[in-house]
Amino acid sequence: MLLAQTADGSAKGLDRLIDAATQGNNFWWLMLFGMIVVVTAISRSMAAVRASAREKTRREIAAFIAEGSMTPEQGEKLMKAGEKPEHC
């Protein structure tokens, strides 16, 4: 096994794995894969934050309507303000 430690506690297998990954074209493939993983994680996190903020705003508008400080028409107008047009 490549990642197994030897009897004296050194990680020679890990060193061999790192050497193999950083030689030739393997390094660039590894970098490309890493960049794809990072970009995907960031975009998914941003989408989750955006969805959470949108839901919080909807709840706050609903609370204003429930307490009577805003009409349902005003609330509907606010909720539709940030939406993209359907025809695009």
Summary of the structure (lengths in Angstrom):
residues: 88
radius of gyration: 26.0
end to end distance: 54.2
largest distance: 74.6
contacts: 163
relative contact order: 0.06
helix: 72%
strand: 0%
